Protein backbone atom coordinates (compact mmCIF):
# COMPACT_ATOMS: atom_id res chain seq x y z
CA UNK A 1 0.00 0.00 0.00
CA UNK A 2 3.00 2.32 -0.31
CA UNK A 3 2.30 3.48 -3.88
CA UNK A 4 0.03 6.43 -4.65
CA UNK A 5 -2.32 4.45 -6.91
CA UNK A 6 -3.21 1.90 -4.23
CA UNK A 7 -3.82 4.58 -1.61
CA UNK A 8 -6.00 6.68 -3.91
CA UNK A 9 -7.89 3.54 -4.95
CA UNK A 10 -8.55 2.60 -1.32
CA UNK A 11 -9.69 6.11 -0.36
CA UNK A 12 -12.04 6.29 -3.36
CA UNK A 13 -13.49 2.86 -2.62
CA UNK A 14 -14.08 3.83 1.03
CA UNK A 15 -15.70 7.13 -0.06
CA UNK A 16 -17.86 5.32 -2.61
CA UNK A 17 -19.08 2.80 -0.04
CA UNK A 18 -19.74 5.21 2.84
CA UNK A 19 -21.50 7.71 0.56
CA UNK A 20 -23.53 4.85 -0.91
CA UNK A 21 -24.58 3.73 2.57
CA UNK A 22 -25.68 7.31 3.31
CA UNK A 23 -27.62 7.55 0.04
CA UNK A 24 -29.34 4.17 0.10
CA UNK A 25 -29.95 4.42 3.83
CA UNK A 26 -31.89 7.64 3.32
CA UNK A 27 -33.68 6.13 0.32
CA UNK A 28 -34.89 3.30 2.56
CA UNK A 29 -35.75 5.75 5.32
CA UNK A 30 -37.99 7.70 2.95
CA UNK A 31 -39.70 4.59 1.55
CA UNK A 32 -39.92 2.32 4.61
CA UNK A 33 -40.25 4.84 7.45
CA UNK A 34 -41.22 8.31 6.25
CA UNK A 35 -43.93 7.40 3.75
CA UNK A 36 -46.12 5.51 6.26
CA UNK A 37 -45.36 8.18 8.88
CA UNK A 38 -46.50 10.99 6.58
CA UNK A 39 -49.70 9.08 5.85
CA UNK A 40 -50.49 9.03 9.58
CA UNK A 41 -49.86 12.75 10.19
CA UNK A 42 -52.43 15.48 9.84
CA UNK A 43 -51.62 18.66 7.89
CA UNK A 44 -50.89 20.71 11.02
CA UNK A 45 -48.36 18.18 12.28
CA UNK A 46 -46.70 17.94 8.86
CA UNK A 47 -46.27 21.72 8.81
CA UNK A 48 -44.63 21.56 12.23
CA UNK A 49 -42.40 18.52 11.59
CA UNK A 50 -41.40 18.52 7.92
CA UNK A 51 -39.62 21.91 7.77
CA UNK A 52 -37.17 20.57 10.39
CA UNK A 53 -36.93 16.97 9.17
CA UNK A 54 -37.03 17.05 5.40
CA UNK A 55 -34.37 19.66 4.46
CA UNK A 56 -31.70 17.88 6.50
CA UNK A 57 -32.70 14.40 5.34
CA UNK A 58 -32.85 15.52 1.70
CA UNK A 59 -29.43 17.20 1.99
CA UNK A 60 -27.76 13.95 3.06
CA UNK A 61 -29.84 12.03 0.53
CA UNK A 62 -28.93 14.06 -2.54
CA UNK A 63 -25.26 14.66 -1.67
CA UNK A 64 -24.83 11.03 -0.71
CA UNK A 65 -26.08 10.23 -4.22
CA UNK A 66 -23.74 12.75 -5.85
CA UNK A 67 -20.61 11.63 -4.01
CA UNK A 68 -21.45 7.97 -4.62
CA UNK A 69 -21.85 8.70 -8.32
CA UNK A 70 -18.66 10.74 -8.73
CA UNK A 71 -16.47 8.49 -6.57
CA UNK A 72 -17.82 5.41 -8.34
CA UNK A 73 -17.19 6.88 -11.78
CA UNK A 74 -13.62 7.78 -10.83
CA UNK A 75 -13.07 4.36 -9.29
CA UNK A 76 -14.37 2.72 -12.46
CA UNK A 77 -11.86 4.63 -14.60
CA UNK A 78 -8.97 3.78 -12.28
CA UNK A 79 -9.91 0.10 -12.16
CA UNK A 80 -10.95 -0.61 -15.73
CA UNK A 81 -9.20 2.08 -17.80
CA UNK A 82 -5.91 2.74 -16.04
CA UNK A 83 -2.80 0.64 -15.44
CA UNK A 84 -0.14 2.02 -13.08
CA UNK A 85 3.08 2.69 -14.94
CA UNK A 86 1.34 2.32 -18.31
CA UNK A 87 -1.41 4.91 -18.38
CA UNK A 88 -4.96 5.10 -19.69
CA UNK A 89 -6.42 2.25 -21.70
CA UNK A 90 -8.59 -0.86 -21.20
CA UNK A 91 -7.22 -3.14 -18.49
CA UNK A 92 -7.48 -6.92 -18.36
CA UNK A 93 -10.37 -6.52 -15.92
CA UNK A 94 -12.32 -4.85 -18.72
CA UNK A 95 -11.23 -6.89 -21.75
CA UNK A 96 -9.68 -10.28 -22.32
CA UNK A 97 -9.25 -12.52 -25.36
CA UNK A 98 -12.99 -13.20 -25.37
CA UNK A 99 -13.99 -9.53 -25.25
CA UNK A 100 -15.64 -7.69 -22.36
CA UNK A 101 -15.23 -9.69 -19.16
CA UNK A 102 -18.15 -10.91 -17.06
CA UNK A 103 -16.80 -8.81 -14.20
CA UNK A 104 -17.00 -5.66 -16.33
CA UNK A 105 -20.51 -6.52 -17.55
CA UNK A 106 -21.70 -6.75 -13.95
CA UNK A 107 -20.16 -3.37 -13.22
CA UNK A 108 -21.80 -1.87 -16.32
CA UNK A 109 -25.12 -3.33 -15.16
CA UNK A 110 -24.76 -1.85 -11.67
CA UNK A 111 -23.53 1.48 -13.04
CA UNK A 112 -26.47 1.77 -15.42
CA UNK A 113 -29.00 1.31 -12.62
CA UNK A 114 -27.01 3.53 -10.27
CA UNK A 115 -26.87 6.31 -12.88
CA UNK A 116 -30.63 6.12 -13.41
CA UNK A 117 -31.11 6.37 -9.64
CA UNK A 118 -28.70 9.32 -9.37
CA UNK A 119 -30.54 11.12 -12.19
CA UNK A 120 -33.89 10.51 -10.48
CA UNK A 121 -32.59 12.00 -7.22
CA UNK A 122 -31.10 15.16 -8.69
CA UNK A 123 -33.52 15.92 -11.51
CA UNK A 124 -36.89 14.60 -10.33
CA UNK A 125 -37.09 13.93 -6.57
CA UNK A 126 -35.02 16.84 -5.25
CA UNK A 127 -36.52 19.55 -7.52
CA UNK A 128 -40.02 18.39 -6.57
CA UNK A 129 -39.26 18.32 -2.85
CA UNK A 130 -37.51 21.70 -3.00
CA UNK A 131 -40.55 23.32 -4.56
CA UNK A 132 -42.84 21.69 -2.00
CA UNK A 133 -40.71 22.77 0.95
CA UNK A 134 -40.51 26.36 -0.32
CA UNK A 135 -44.26 26.51 -0.93
CA UNK A 136 -43.76 27.15 -4.63
CA UNK A 137 -46.33 24.58 -5.80
CA UNK A 138 -49.95 25.72 -6.32
CA UNK A 139 -52.30 23.87 -4.00
CA UNK A 140 -54.04 22.17 -6.91
CA UNK A 141 -50.72 20.73 -8.16
CA UNK A 142 -49.40 19.44 -4.83
CA UNK A 143 -50.95 15.93 -5.10
CA UNK A 144 -49.48 15.48 -8.60
CA UNK A 145 -46.00 16.66 -7.57
CA UNK A 146 -46.04 14.45 -4.46
CA UNK A 147 -47.18 11.44 -6.46
CA UNK A 148 -44.42 11.94 -9.05
CA UNK A 149 -41.77 12.22 -6.33
CA UNK A 150 -43.14 9.16 -4.54
CA UNK A 151 -43.26 7.02 -7.69
CA UNK A 152 -39.71 8.04 -8.61
CA UNK A 153 -38.51 7.26 -5.09
CA UNK A 154 -40.28 3.89 -5.29
CA UNK A 155 -38.54 3.23 -8.61
CA UNK A 156 -35.18 3.95 -7.02
CA UNK A 157 -35.97 1.67 -4.10
CA UNK A 158 -36.77 -1.22 -6.45
CA UNK A 159 -33.72 -0.54 -8.64
CA UNK A 160 -31.44 -0.48 -5.60
CA UNK A 161 -31.73 -4.24 -5.08
CA UNK A 162 -30.52 -5.28 -8.56
CA UNK A 163 -28.02 -2.39 -8.56
CA UNK A 164 -26.35 -3.61 -5.38
CA UNK A 165 -26.25 -7.15 -6.77
CA UNK A 166 -24.44 -5.83 -9.83
CA UNK A 167 -21.92 -3.94 -7.71
CA UNK A 168 -21.13 -6.96 -5.53
CA UNK A 169 -21.22 -9.66 -8.19
CA UNK A 170 -17.79 -8.99 -9.78
CA UNK A 171 -15.92 -9.91 -6.60
CA UNK A 172 -18.32 -12.49 -5.18
CA UNK A 173 -20.19 -14.09 -8.07
CA UNK A 174 -18.46 -13.53 -11.39
CA UNK A 175 -20.45 -15.26 -14.10
CA UNK A 176 -22.73 -13.11 -16.24
CA UNK A 177 -25.49 -14.86 -18.16
CA UNK A 178 -29.23 -14.65 -18.67
CA UNK A 179 -29.97 -16.73 -15.58
CA UNK A 180 -27.75 -14.66 -13.28
CA UNK A 181 -29.21 -11.42 -14.65
CA UNK A 182 -32.76 -12.64 -13.99
CA UNK A 183 -31.63 -13.79 -10.55
CA UNK A 184 -30.19 -10.36 -9.78
CA UNK A 185 -33.40 -8.59 -10.78
CA UNK A 186 -35.61 -11.16 -9.09
CA UNK A 187 -33.83 -11.21 -5.75
CA UNK A 188 -33.53 -7.42 -5.70
CA UNK A 189 -37.16 -6.74 -6.56
CA UNK A 190 -38.51 -9.37 -4.17
CA UNK A 191 -36.40 -8.06 -1.29
CA UNK A 192 -37.46 -4.44 -1.77
CA UNK A 193 -41.07 -5.36 -2.45
CA UNK A 194 -41.24 -7.38 0.75
CA UNK A 195 -39.70 -4.50 2.71
CA UNK A 196 -42.24 -2.03 1.34
CA UNK A 197 -45.15 -4.33 2.12
CA UNK A 198 -43.91 -5.05 5.64
CA UNK A 199 -43.51 -1.33 6.35
CA UNK A 200 -47.14 -0.66 5.45
CA UNK A 201 -45.95 2.13 3.19
CA UNK A 202 -48.99 4.18 2.33
CA UNK A 203 -49.41 7.89 2.22
CA UNK A 204 -47.30 10.71 0.89
CA UNK A 205 -43.57 11.24 0.68
CA UNK A 206 -43.70 14.73 2.14
DOPA-71853 format. One line per field, with one value per residue (C-alpha): residue number from 0; residue in three letters; x, y, z. Coordinates in steps of 0.05 Angstrom, whole numbers, plus 5000, padded with zeros to 4 digits. Example, Ala and Ser with C-alpha at 12.3 -4.5 7.8 and 13.67 -1.06 7.14 Angstrom:
2
i 0:1 .
aa ala:ser .
x 5246:5273 .
y 4910:4979 .
z 5156:5143 .
# end
This chain:
206
i 0:1:2:3:4:5:6:7:8:9:10:11:12:13:14:15:16:17:18:19:20:21:22:23:24:25:26:27:28:29:30:31:32:33:34:35:36:37:38:39:40:41:42:43:44:45:46:47:48:49:50:51:52:53:54:55:56:57:58:59:60:61:62:63:64:65:66:67:68:69:70:71:72:73:74:75:76:77:78:79:80:81:82:83:84:85:86:87:88:89:90:91:92:93:94:95:96:97:98:99:100:101:102:103:104:105:106:107:108:109:110:111:112:113:114:115:116:117:118:119:120:121:122:123:124:125:126:127:128:129:130:131:132:133:134:135:136:137:138:139:140:141:142:143:144:145:146:147:148:149:150:151:152:153:154:155:156:157:158:159:160:161:162:163:164:165:166:167:168:169:170:171:172:173:174:175:176:177:178:179:180:181:182:183:184:185:186:187:188:189:190:191:192:193:194:195:196:197:198:199:200:201:202:203:204:205 .
aa unk:unk:unk:unk:unk:unk:unk:unk:unk:unk:unk:unk:unk:unk:unk:unk:unk:unk:unk:unk:unk:unk:unk:unk:unk:unk:unk:unk:unk:unk:unk:unk:unk:unk:unk:unk:unk:unk:unk:unk:unk:unk:unk:unk:unk:unk:unk:unk:unk:unk:unk:unk:unk:unk:unk:unk:unk:unk:unk:unk:unk:unk:unk:unk:unk:unk:unk:unk:unk:unk:unk:unk:unk:unk:unk:unk:unk:unk:unk:unk:unk:unk:unk:unk:unk:unk:unk:unk:unk:unk:unk:unk:unk:unk:unk:unk:unk:unk:unk:unk:unk:unk:unk:unk:unk:unk:unk:unk:unk:unk:unk:unk:unk:unk:unk:unk:unk:unk:unk:unk:unk:unk:unk:unk:unk:unk:unk:unk:unk:unk:unk:unk:unk:unk:unk:unk:unk:unk:unk:unk:unk:unk:unk:unk:unk:unk:unk:unk:unk:unk:unk:unk:unk:unk:unk:unk:unk:unk:unk:unk:unk:unk:unk:unk:unk:unk:unk:unk:unk:unk:unk:unk:unk:unk:unk:unk:unk:unk:unk:unk:unk:unk:unk:unk:unk:unk:unk:unk:unk:unk:unk:unk:unk:unk:unk:unk:unk:unk:unk:unk:unk:unk:unk:unk:unk:unk .
x 5000:5060:5046:5001:4954:4936:4924:4880:4842:4829:4806:4759:4730:4718:4686:4643:4618:4605:4570:4529:4508:4486:4448:4413:4401:4362:4326:4302:4285:4240:4206:4202:4195:4176:4121:4078:4093:4070:4006:3990:4003:3951:3968:3982:4033:4066:4075:4107:4152:4172:4208:4257:4261:4259:4313:4366:4346:4343:4411:4445:4403:4421:4495:4503:4478:4525:4588:4571:4563:4627:4671:4644:4656:4728:4739:4713:4763:4821:4802:4781:4816:4882:4944:4997:5062:5027:4972:4901:4872:4828:4856:4850:4793:4754:4775:4806:4815:4740:4720:4687:4695:4637:4664:4660:4590:4566:4597:4564:4498:4505:4529:4471:4420:4460:4463:4387:4378:4426:4389:4322:4348:4378:4330:4262:4258:4300:4270:4200:4215:4250:4189:4143:4186:4190:4115:4125:4073:4001:3954:3919:3986:4012:3981:4010:4080:4079:4056:4112:4165:4137:4135:4206:4230:4194:4229:4296:4281:4265:4326:4371:4365:4390:4440:4473:4475:4511:4562:4577:4576:4644:4682:4634:4596:4631:4591:4545:4490:4415:4401:4445:4416:4345:4367:4396:4332:4288:4323:4329:4257:4230:4272:4251:4179:4175:4206:4155:4097:4122:4130:4057:4081:4020:4012:4054:4129:4126 .
y 5000:5046:5070:5129:5089:5038:5092:5134:5071:5052:5122:5126:5057:5077:5143:5106:5056:5104:5154:5097:5075:5146:5151:5083:5088:5153:5123:5066:5115:5154:5092:5046:5097:5166:5148:5110:5164:5220:5182:5181:5255:5310:5373:5414:5364:5359:5434:5431:5370:5370:5438:5411:5339:5341:5393:5358:5288:5310:5344:5279:5241:5281:5293:5221:5205:5255:5233:5159:5174:5215:5170:5108:5138:5156:5087:5054:5093:5076:5002:4988:5042:5055:5013:5040:5054:5046:5098:5102:5045:4983:4937:4862:4870:4903:4862:4794:4750:4736:4809:4846:4806:4782:4824:4887:4870:4865:4933:4963:4933:4963:5030:5035:5026:5071:5126:5122:5127:5186:5222:5210:5240:5303:5318:5292:5279:5337:5391:5368:5366:5434:5466:5434:5455:5527:5530:5543:5492:5514:5477:5443:5415:5389:5319:5310:5333:5289:5229:5239:5244:5183:5140:5161:5145:5078:5065:5079:5033:4976:4989:4990:4915:4894:4952:4928:4857:4883:4921:4861:4807:4820:4802:4750:4718:4729:4695:4738:4703:4707:4665:4707:4772:4747:4724:4793:4828:4777:4776:4852:4865:4813:4839:4911:4893:4852:4910:4959:4913:4899:4973:4987:5043:5084:5158:5214:5225:5295 .
z 5000:4994:4922:4907:4862:4915:4968:4922:4901:4974:4993:4933:4948:5021:4999:4948:4999:5057:5011:4982:5051:5066:5001:5002:5077:5066:5006:5051:5106:5059:5031:5092:5149:5125:5075:5125:5178:5132:5117:5192:5204:5197:5158:5220:5246:5177:5176:5245:5232:5158:5155:5208:5183:5108:5089:5130:5107:5034:5040:5061:5011:4949:4967:4986:4916:4883:4920:4908:4834:4825:4869:4833:4764:4783:4814:4751:4708:4754:4757:4685:4644:4679:4691:4738:4701:4634:4632:4606:4566:4576:4630:4633:4682:4626:4565:4554:4493:4493:4495:4553:4617:4659:4716:4673:4649:4721:4736:4674:4697:4767:4739:4692:4748:4795:4742:4732:4807:4813:4756:4790:4856:4826:4770:4793:4869:4895:4850:4869:4943:4940:4909:4960:5019:4994:4981:4907:4884:4874:4920:4862:4837:4903:4898:4828:4849:4911:4871:4819:4873:4909:4846:4828:4898:4894:4828:4860:4918:4871:4827:4888:4898:4829:4829:4892:4865:4803:4846:4889:4836:4804:4868:4896:4839:4772:4718:4675:4637:4627:4688:4734:4707:4720:4789:4804:4784:4818:4885:4886:4869:4917:4974:4965:4951:5015:5054:5027:5042:5113:5127:5109:5064:5047:5044:5018:5014:5043 .
# end
